[in-house]
């Protein structure tokens, strides 16, 4: 599998290193010649290309049309978008993956056809929410179309969901509880399932219905 | 027409004043307030401070009812992203993108953006001067 990574900062460097260690064919594109010299020393000249990753002549030279995936991890959202748009639309690369800094760009990138976005801000936020007992649903995954999110939460004691069947809760039509973890049991609930405090819930929901779901499950 | 212009450098400011003179309703966005001062105290249009690749900033600039969006910051990729957002997310009917890199201008033109490359235009003009 041939992977092209654009942006040789810390993320691009460590990502290339670990993907190389796993046996992938990796080419890292970096435009700053001084940074590229360091990368060549560390990763080897075969795995680094000095050039502008937003420049289609670079793309032609590195054989973009045979890449299985392009991963854009520069520090600028707009640069990552342009890399992925060129890869997708001009070179028909099957998978395009972009790092984003502004979480709100996830939806925009998805609508413009970028396959996957990774938001470092959101990952850190999710970790913090998991570590701290905040009264909110943790965002696990943004699905590609329609802004649907996979979220996680724990039923709070005394919340509307505590001791009631899912069917009675009045969960909006565009939200669905897909999994319940209770102690060491994991199951897919039906309308008859009665939730209890401390149940861990996985649900899919649109952003519009998330506040309702949060209120029903967490009571806040 | 209601025209939203992103980037208030020399080109953006000149365009904004020109369109306002022609009687258009003009909104100019720049991430720096000082840049917007270049429009002068008698500029009849509106100004918004913010990043033009942020959908929220574009919304504040009234992109939803705009007839045209013109992205003319000095950064090609910023212009491309803002233009794609204007076109694909907000459905602005006329979107024009300034790209310094003639090659990138050509490619994104192929991919459906209306692009203008000052570099390519200048090269053409200078070549003409030499031929005359």
Boltz contact constraints between the chains, C-beta under 6 A:
constraints:
  - contact:
      token1: [A, 56]
      token2: [B, 107]
      max_distance: 6.0
  - contact:
      token1: [A, 78]
      token2: [B, 53]
      max_distance: 6.0
  - contact:
      token1: [A, 78]
      token2: [B, 77]
      max_distance: 6.0
  - contact:
      token1: [A, 78]
      token2: [B, 78]
      max_distance: 6.0
  - contact:
      token1: [A, 78]
      token2: [B, 81]
      max_distance: 6.0
  - contact:
      token1: [A, 79]
      token2: [B, 77]
      max_distance: 6.0
  - contact:
      token1: [A, 81]
      token2: [B, 81]
      max_distance: 6.0
  - contact:
      token1: [A, 82]
      token2: [B, 77]
      max_distance: 6.0
  - contact:
      token1: [A, 82]
      token2: [B, 80]
      max_distance: 6.0
  - contact:
      token1: [A, 89]
      token2: [B, 111]
      max_distance: 6.0
  - contact:
      token1: [A, 90]
      token2: [B, 107]
      max_distance: 6.0
  - contact:
      token1: [A, 108]
      token2: [B, 85]
      max_distance: 6.0
  - contact:
      token1: [A, 111]
      token2: [B, 88]
      max_distance: 6.0
  - contact:
      token1: [A, 112]
      token2: [B, 84]
      max_distance: 6.0
  - contact:
      token1: [A, 112]
      token2: [B, 88]
      max_distance: 6.0
